[in-house]
Amino acid sequence: MNQVTINDRAVNVVEYAGQRVVTFKMVDELHQRPEGTARKRFNDNKARLTEGEDYFVRNSDEAREMGFTAPNGLVILTEQGYLMLVKSFTDDMAWDVQKALVRSYFGKQSAQKPKRIRKPSPLSVFKTGQGIAILMGMDATQAGFYGARYCEKKCGENPLEIMGITYQPAVEQDKYLTATQVGEALGLGSGHAAAVAANRLIRSLGFQEKDDRNNWAPTEKGRPFARLDETNRKHAKGTAQAWHWSVRLIDAIRAEQETARAAVPFAKTPEPAS
């Protein structure tokens, strides 16, 4: 690896996209600042910096290819990003380090025009994630939500969340419902009250029970009627898993209720009076 000398300190040359860059650790060491100083200044001023011009973000695998161990990813600064970051460093050493870096480090890089990093199309990324999910055996509804999660990880945006889609109806004939919808179909009320009443009834008939995290989960009896779906959170970012019930459960519940009403115990024949 090439090296340059900055203020009597040997510095390894780091290049990315046709230009020389520096890491937070390099900045802290050259400016003799406590570890974490450059990262804090970056976080404080991130809104003023432009990704792809002032800095780049590499994941752990990409960082490893560059010779760095960064489990949480790696941020690298361009010359412009570095100069913006250290504007607040006003001591004499800071001026000397900045001048030396511009002259001996950034100034020695090739005249090759930096490559502009193009972000992938969210649609193509979504389709890739969706395709992977389908290959893993998931149905179209679940694959759609996993595709959206994949897109959020890769592109920073969840297309289903942007569109306001929190639940997709099942594409197969066997429609799946929330506990609220089950309760409303059985005439147990509406909204939250219907969900509470439905969950109690489903539990009393042995179709579900609470798991070790105090969440509802189907029993062996209820599993043929249940499906675990990926849904977007209503009041927070990201997705969560939730159980939905087949419309067949409604018929099963009504059948059990009818059976229970018909099961009237035989009355004991009174003995004749003596």
C-alpha positions as CSV (number, residue, x, y, z in Angstrom):
1,M,0.0,0.0,0.0
2,N,1.3,3.5,-0.9
3,Q,2.2,5.8,1.9
4,V,2.7,9.6,2.2
5,T,4.2,11.5,5.1
6,I,2.0,14.1,6.8
7,N,3.7,16.1,9.6
8,D,6.3,13.3,10.2
9,R,3.6,10.6,10.3
10,A,3.3,7.9,7.7
11,V,-0.2,7.7,6.2
12,N,-1.5,4.8,4.1
13,V,-3.1,6.0,0.9
14,V,-6.8,5.0,0.6
15,E,-8.5,5.3,-2.7
16,Y,-12.1,4.9,-3.8
17,A,-13.9,5.7,-7.0
18,G,-10.8,7.1,-8.6
19,Q,-9.9,9.5,-5.8
20,R,-8.2,9.6,-2.5
21,V,-10.3,9.5,0.6
22,V,-9.8,9.5,4.4
23,T,-11.5,7.7,7.2
24,F,-12.7,9.1,10.6
25,K,-9.8,7.3,12.3
26,M,-7.2,8.9,10.0
27,V,-8.7,12.3,10.7
28,D,-8.6,11.8,14.5
29,E,-5.0,10.5,14.4
30,L,-3.6,13.2,12.1
31,H,-5.3,16.0,14.1
32,Q,-4.4,14.3,17.4
33,R,-8.0,14.4,18.5
34,P,-9.8,11.9,20.8
35,E,-11.1,8.8,19.0
36,G,-14.6,9.5,17.8
37,T,-14.2,13.3,17.3
38,A,-14.4,13.2,13.5
39,R,-17.5,10.8,13.6
40,K,-19.3,13.2,16.0
41,R,-18.6,16.2,13.8
42,F,-19.8,14.2,10.8
43,N,-23.1,13.2,12.5
44,D,-23.6,16.8,13.7
45,N,-23.2,18.1,10.2
46,K,-24.4,15.2,8.0
47,A,-27.4,17.2,6.7
48,R,-24.9,19.7,5.1
49,L,-22.9,16.9,3.3
50,T,-23.8,15.1,0.1
51,E,-23.4,11.4,-0.2
52,G,-21.5,10.6,-3.4
53,E,-19.7,13.9,-3.4
54,D,-18.5,14.6,0.2
55,Y,-18.5,11.1,1.5
56,F,-19.3,7.5,0.6
57,V,-20.8,4.7,2.8
58,R,-19.5,1.1,2.4
59,N,-21.0,-1.9,4.0
60,S,-18.8,-4.4,6.0
61,D,-18.0,-6.6,3.0
62,E,-17.0,-3.6,0.9
63,A,-14.9,-2.2,3.7
64,R,-13.2,-5.5,4.0
65,E,-12.3,-5.4,0.3
66,M,-10.6,-2.0,1.0
67,G,-8.6,-3.5,3.9
68,F,-10.8,-2.3,6.8
69,T,-12.7,-4.2,9.5
70,A,-16.0,-2.3,10.0
71,P,-18.8,-4.5,11.2
72,N,-21.2,-1.5,11.2
73,G,-20.0,-0.2,7.8
74,L,-17.5,2.4,6.8
75,V,-17.8,6.1,6.0
76,I,-15.0,7.6,3.9
77,L,-14.5,11.3,3.2
78,T,-13.5,12.9,-0.1
79,E,-11.2,16.0,-0.1
80,Q,-14.2,18.3,-0.2
81,G,-15.9,16.4,2.6
82,Y,-12.8,16.4,4.8
83,L,-12.4,20.1,4.4
84,M,-16.0,20.7,5.3
85,L,-15.7,18.4,8.3
86,V,-12.6,20.1,9.8
87,K,-13.8,23.7,9.4
88,S,-14.3,23.8,13.2
89,F,-10.7,22.7,13.8
90,T,-9.0,26.1,14.2
91,D,-5.9,25.4,16.3
92,D,-2.4,25.8,14.7
93,M,-1.9,22.1,14.2
94,A,-5.3,21.8,12.4
95,W,-4.1,24.4,9.8
96,D,-0.8,22.6,9.3
97,V,-2.5,19.2,8.9
98,Q,-5.1,20.5,6.5
99,K,-2.4,22.2,4.4
100,A,-0.2,19.1,4.3
101,L,-3.1,16.8,3.4
102,V,-4.3,19.0,0.6
103,R,-0.7,19.4,-0.8
104,S,0.8,15.9,-0.2
105,Y,-2.2,13.6,0.1
106,F,-5.1,14.8,-1.9
107,G,-2.9,16.8,-4.3
108,K,-1.0,13.8,-5.5
109,Q,-4.0,11.8,-6.7
110,S,-4.4,11.1,-10.4
111,A,-6.3,13.5,-12.5
112,Q,-8.9,10.7,-13.3
113,K,-12.4,12.1,-12.9
114,P,-14.1,10.4,-9.9
115,K,-16.7,7.9,-10.8
116,R,-20.2,9.0,-9.8
117,I,-21.8,6.2,-7.8
118,R,-25.3,5.5,-9.1
119,K,-27.9,4.2,-6.7
120,P,-29.8,1.2,-7.9
121,S,-33.4,1.6,-9.1
122,P,-35.8,1.0,-6.2
123,L,-38.1,-0.9,-8.5
124,S,-35.4,-3.3,-9.7
125,V,-34.2,-3.8,-6.1
126,F,-37.8,-4.5,-5.0
127,K,-38.2,-7.1,-7.7
128,T,-35.0,-8.8,-6.8
129,G,-36.0,-9.1,-3.1
130,Q,-39.5,-10.2,-4.1
131,G,-38.0,-12.9,-6.4
132,I,-35.7,-14.2,-3.7
133,A,-38.7,-14.5,-1.3
134,I,-40.8,-16.4,-3.9
135,L,-37.8,-18.8,-4.5
136,M,-37.9,-19.4,-0.8
137,G,-41.4,-20.7,-1.1
138,M,-43.4,-17.6,0.1
139,D,-46.6,-16.6,-1.5
140,A,-47.0,-13.4,-3.5
141,T,-48.3,-11.4,-0.5
142,Q,-45.4,-12.3,1.8
143,A,-42.9,-11.9,-1.0
144,G,-44.2,-8.4,-1.6
145,F,-43.5,-7.4,2.0
146,Y,-40.1,-9.0,2.0
147,G,-39.3,-7.3,-1.3
148,A,-40.2,-3.9,0.3
149,R,-38.0,-4.7,3.3
150,Y,-35.1,-5.6,1.0
151,C,-35.6,-2.4,-0.9
152,E,-35.5,-0.4,2.3
153,K,-32.2,-2.0,3.3
154,K,-30.6,-1.4,-0.1
155,C,-32.1,2.0,-1.2
156,G,-33.3,3.5,2.1
157,E,-37.0,3.6,1.2
158,N,-39.9,1.2,1.6
159,P,-42.2,1.4,-1.5
160,L,-45.2,-0.1,0.2
161,E,-44.8,2.2,3.2
162,I,-44.7,5.2,0.8
163,M,-47.9,4.0,-0.9
164,G,-49.6,3.5,2.5
165,I,-50.0,-0.2,2.0
166,T,-50.1,-1.9,5.4
167,Y,-51.7,-5.2,4.4
168,Q,-52.2,-7.0,1.1
169,P,-55.2,-9.3,0.8
170,A,-54.2,-12.9,0.0
171,V,-54.1,-13.7,-3.7
172,E,-55.4,-17.2,-3.3
173,Q,-59.1,-18.1,-2.9
174,D,-58.7,-18.8,0.8
175,K,-58.9,-15.2,2.1
176,Y,-57.2,-14.4,5.4
177,L,-58.5,-11.9,8.0
178,T,-57.3,-10.0,11.0
179,A,-58.8,-10.7,14.4
180,T,-60.8,-7.5,14.0
181,Q,-62.3,-8.7,10.8
182,V,-63.1,-12.1,12.3
183,G,-64.8,-10.5,15.3
184,E,-66.9,-8.2,13.0
185,A,-67.9,-11.2,10.8
186,L,-69.2,-13.0,13.9
187,G,-71.1,-10.0,15.1
188,L,-68.9,-9.3,18.2
189,G,-68.7,-5.6,17.7
190,S,-66.4,-3.4,15.7
191,G,-62.8,-2.1,15.7
192,H,-60.7,-2.9,18.8
193,A,-63.6,-4.3,20.7
194,A,-64.2,-6.9,18.0
195,A,-60.6,-7.9,18.0
196,V,-60.5,-8.4,21.8
197,A,-63.8,-10.4,21.7
198,A,-62.6,-12.5,18.8
199,N,-59.2,-13.3,20.4
200,R,-61.0,-14.4,23.6
201,L,-63.4,-16.6,21.6
202,I,-60.7,-18.1,19.4
203,R,-58.7,-19.0,22.6
204,S,-61.7,-20.4,24.4
205,L,-62.3,-22.8,21.5
206,G,-58.7,-23.9,21.6
207,F,-57.6,-22.4,18.3
208,Q,-54.9,-20.1,19.8
209,E,-53.0,-19.4,23.0
210,K,-50.4,-16.9,24.3
211,D,-46.8,-17.7,23.6
212,D,-43.8,-17.0,25.8
213,R,-43.7,-13.4,24.7
214,N,-47.4,-12.9,25.5
215,N,-48.3,-12.8,21.9
216,W,-51.2,-14.7,20.3
217,A,-50.1,-17.8,18.4
218,P,-52.2,-20.6,16.9
219,T,-52.4,-24.0,18.6
220,E,-52.1,-27.3,16.7
221,K,-55.8,-27.1,16.3
222,G,-55.7,-23.6,15.0
223,R,-52.6,-23.9,12.7
224,P,-54.6,-25.2,9.7
225,F,-56.6,-21.9,9.7
226,A,-53.7,-19.5,10.4
227,R,-51.0,-17.9,8.4
228,L,-48.0,-15.7,9.5
229,D,-47.9,-12.5,7.3
230,E,-45.4,-9.6,7.1
231,T,-47.2,-6.2,7.7
232,N,-46.0,-2.6,7.9
233,R,-46.2,-1.1,11.3
234,K,-49.0,1.5,11.7
235,H,-47.2,4.0,14.0
236,A,-43.6,3.3,13.3
237,K,-41.2,2.5,10.5
238,G,-40.4,-1.1,9.4
239,T,-42.4,-4.2,9.4
240,A,-43.7,-6.8,11.8
241,Q,-45.1,-10.3,11.6
242,A,-48.8,-10.9,12.5
243,W,-51.1,-14.0,12.4
244,H,-54.1,-13.8,10.1
245,W,-57.0,-16.2,10.1
246,S,-58.6,-18.0,7.1
247,V,-62.3,-17.3,6.5
248,R,-62.7,-21.0,7.1
249,L,-62.2,-20.3,10.8
250,I,-65.5,-18.5,11.0
251,D,-67.3,-21.5,9.8
252,A,-65.4,-23.7,12.2
253,I,-66.3,-21.4,15.1
254,R,-70.0,-21.3,14.2
255,A,-70.0,-25.1,13.9
256,E,-68.5,-25.5,17.4
257,Q,-70.9,-23.0,18.8
258,E,-73.8,-24.9,17.2
259,T,-72.5,-28.2,18.6
260,A,-72.2,-26.8,22.1
261,R,-75.8,-25.5,22.0
262,A,-77.1,-28.8,20.8
263,A,-75.2,-30.8,23.5
264,V,-78.0,-30.6,26.2
265,P,-77.4,-33.1,29.0
266,F,-80.0,-35.8,29.4
267,A,-82.3,-35.2,32.3
268,K,-82.5,-37.9,34.9
269,T,-85.8,-39.7,35.0
270,P,-87.5,-39.0,38.3
271,E,-88.1,-42.0,40.5
272,P,-91.8,-42.7,41.3
273,A,-93.1,-41.7,44.6
274,S,-93.5,-44.5,47.1
